[in-house]
Amino acid sequence: MPSSHRKMPTRALATLLIASLVMLLAAAQAAARPRPPRGGWSVAGSGAVKWARSWDQLRSRRQVRRSTVVQPDVQVVQTTSDLLERLAPLPGISFSKTRIAGIPVIHVDSNVRYQRFTGVGGAMTDTAAWLIQDQLSAPARAFLMDALFGADGIRLGFIRVPMGASDFTVGRAPYSYDDMPAGQSDPGLASFSIAHDQAYIIPALREALAVNPAAEILAEPWSPPSWMKANQAPNNAQHIGTLLPSAFAPLADYIVKFIQAYAASGIPISAITPQNEPHAATAYPGMELTEPDEARLIAEDLAPALSAAGLHPKIYGGDLGWGLPTYPQALISSEARGALTGIAWHCYGADPSVLSALHAAAPGLDQIVSECAPGIIPYPVAEVLIGSLREWASAVAFWNLALDQRGGPVQLPNVGCFGCTGLVTISERTHSVGFTLAYYQLGQVSQFVSSGAVRIATGRLVDWVAPEPGNDGVSQGLDDVAFLNPDGTKVLIVYNNAPLARRFGVKWRSRAFGYTLAPAAMVTFVWR
């Protein structure tokens, strides 16, 4: 009989069966092990999505999860000034009842609540829109829009839009929506048209809103048409570009037509100011508008014209630097008070404590910081964000979502914003996008603080001081602000403006944890 037909002994058969079962079990366990998905591994938290750089990272994270019985209470995300850490998820932290001693402690009290958060963002100037819309391929533009406004990006929720030209105009020549030949006027606005904006500004805004439909848009003129002004020119050189007495009603109608035309193009305008920097002498578009004139324009012309058209945007007055607090103080005591939603500020000339002073005088009014230009301010972007939000701002917008590597294109001579940088840099040569430190620092707030959140109480460990060489207008140390999101999560943002690392504690209710923050680093803590 051939060997293949010999009967196998019973013991050998049992051994073979056991070995086969072991091999099958091992194969099943191997098949059940996770494999790295294509494109990386998604680690989601508070609307932000980050990607593990390697399968080893992911595997080590899973091993930590398996070996840890209790999950950390606090999510930690950090950005360092050298950008080695960029919105980087770090190991979580657990609260403890152990007493913290010998280091400063930030006490968080979610029962004490202040203003409601609208959002943070930047300006879609003519320049920014042109760079985004005309200098990027469709895939690159979609990537950038998601990075700026999407749930996978930094979720910006506030966009500032000039009505007509600002100093950042790609054609380097001023324009309005009703320009007329010298010596002619158009009080009936028969020639009004937003055709200029249809080329790239409105398409860029549509793409932004497609990514984040809830984003609020603030619109404001730098200059009305020249025929409305005493100097018959777009600029406000030597402060002589005042609004003609006969042009108050036409300017109100001009703003109404702008809002209607943008709405018809799919761009809803949430808020307006009647004039950007009404006391600034400018070689670029600008207008001189005194406090009494702005109050009259709002109360007697703008508010009635908006109401008659069935439009109800928020109206903010002022829209000028922290160093000019008497202007908004005059507005809140004027006939315009009843029509005002609030006051808009720019981060120039002083510190944001002027917002708290105004809040004490008019607690029912909202306040926003509608402009802050990275590159020319004494404060880091992180400090502007934290300081403004601590001092009652509901929204903070930085100047120019995008600029090129030279800080333009800009109307020449560039006397207003030399050294300005955008949140992103777009190369006109390579048609590529670079992300600045300002982008990541905004993300430390906007990724984690949702629209409708309320600021909650925290102790402050620094003070405002006069800017001078060696300081940014803030004493050295840790600055912070905290919010309670609509979903119940608490968010604490801390920035270390000191040249050395700082150790500190965070206390909430009866529990606390310690943390060491690198110099010029910004960290966000999130917990329930």
NORFEN-V870431 format. One record per backbone hydrogen bond with DSSP energy under -0.5 kcal/mol. NH is the residue of the N-H (numbers start at 0). CO is the residue of the C=O. Records with the same first field share a line. If there is no record, write none. Layout:
NH: CO ; CO
This chain:
4: 1
5: 2
12: 8
13: 9
14: 10
15: 11
16: 12
17: 13
18: 14
19: 15
20: 16
21: 17
22: 18
23: 19
24: 20
25: 21
26: 22
27: 23
28: 24
29: 25
30: 26
31: 27
32: 28 ; 29
39: 36
42: 49
43: 41
44: 47
47: 44
49: 42
51: 40
57: 53
58: 54
59: 55
60: 56
61: 57
62: 58
63: 59
64: 60
65: 61
66: 62
67: 63
68: 66
70: 68
73: 92
74: 525
75: 89
76: 523
77: 87
78: 521
79: 84
82: 79
85: 83
86: 84
87: 77
89: 75
92: 73
95: 511
103: 502
105: 504
106: 104
107: 105 ; 506
108: 106 ; 456
109: 107
111: 108
112: 110
113: 454
116: 452
117: 393
118: 393
120: 395
121: 157
122: 397
123: 159
124: 122
125: 167
126: 167
128: 124
129: 125
130: 126
131: 127
132: 128
133: 129
134: 129 ; 130
140: 136
141: 137
142: 138
143: 139
144: 140
145: 141
146: 142
147: 143
148: 144
149: 144 ; 145
152: 149
153: 146
154: 149
155: 147
156: 119
157: 119
158: 215
159: 121
160: 217
162: 219
163: 161
164: 174
168: 166
171: 168
183: 180
188: 185
191: 188
192: 176
196: 193
197: 193 ; 194
198: 194 ; 195
201: 196
203: 199
204: 200
205: 201
206: 202
207: 203
208: 204
209: 205
210: 206
211: 207
214: 211
215: 156
217: 158
218: 270
219: 160
220: 272
221: 162
227: 224
228: 225
229: 241
231: 228
235: 281 ; 283
238: 235
239: 236
241: 239
242: 287
243: 227
246: 243
247: 244
250: 246
251: 247
252: 248
253: 249
254: 250
255: 251
256: 252
257: 253
258: 254
259: 255
260: 256
261: 257
262: 258
263: 259
264: 260
265: 262
266: 261
267: 265
269: 216 ; 267
270: 216
271: 313
272: 218
273: 315
275: 220
276: 318
277: 317
279: 276
280: 278
281: 279
285: 233
287: 240
288: 277 ; 286
293: 289
294: 290
295: 291
296: 292
297: 293
298: 294
299: 295
300: 295 ; 296
301: 296
302: 297
304: 300
305: 301
306: 302
307: 303
308: 304
309: 306
310: 305
313: 269
315: 271 ; 313
316: 341
318: 316 ; 343
319: 343
321: 345 ; 347
322: 347
323: 320
326: 323
327: 323
328: 324
329: 325
330: 326
331: 327
332: 329
333: 330
336: 333
338: 335
339: 335 ; 336
340: 314
341: 314
342: 365
343: 316
344: 367
345: 319
346: 370
347: 345
353: 350
354: 351
355: 351
356: 352
357: 353
358: 354
359: 355
360: 356
361: 357
364: 361
365: 340
367: 342
368: 394
369: 344 ; 367
370: 344
373: 371
375: 372
383: 379
384: 380
385: 381
386: 382
387: 383
388: 384
389: 385
390: 386
391: 388
392: 387
393: 366
394: 366
395: 118
396: 368
397: 120
398: 371
400: 122
402: 423
403: 407
406: 403
410: 166
414: 412
419: 416
420: 373
422: 399
423: 400
424: 433
425: 402
426: 424 ; 431
430: 426
433: 424
435: 422
438: 422
439: 435
440: 436
441: 437
442: 438
443: 439
444: 441
445: 441
446: 442
447: 444
448: 444
449: 447
451: 116
452: 449
453: 483
454: 114
455: 481
456: 108 ; 111
458: 106
460: 477
464: 472
467: 470
470: 467
471: 473
474: 462
478: 494
480: 492
481: 455
482: 490
483: 453
484: 482 ; 488
487: 484
489: 526
490: 482
491: 524
492: 480
493: 522
494: 478
495: 520
496: 476 ; 494
501: 516
503: 514
504: 103
505: 512
506: 105
507: 510
508: 107
510: 507
511: 95
512: 505
514: 503
516: 501
519: 495 ; 497
520: 517
521: 78
522: 493
523: 76
524: 491
525: 74
526: 489
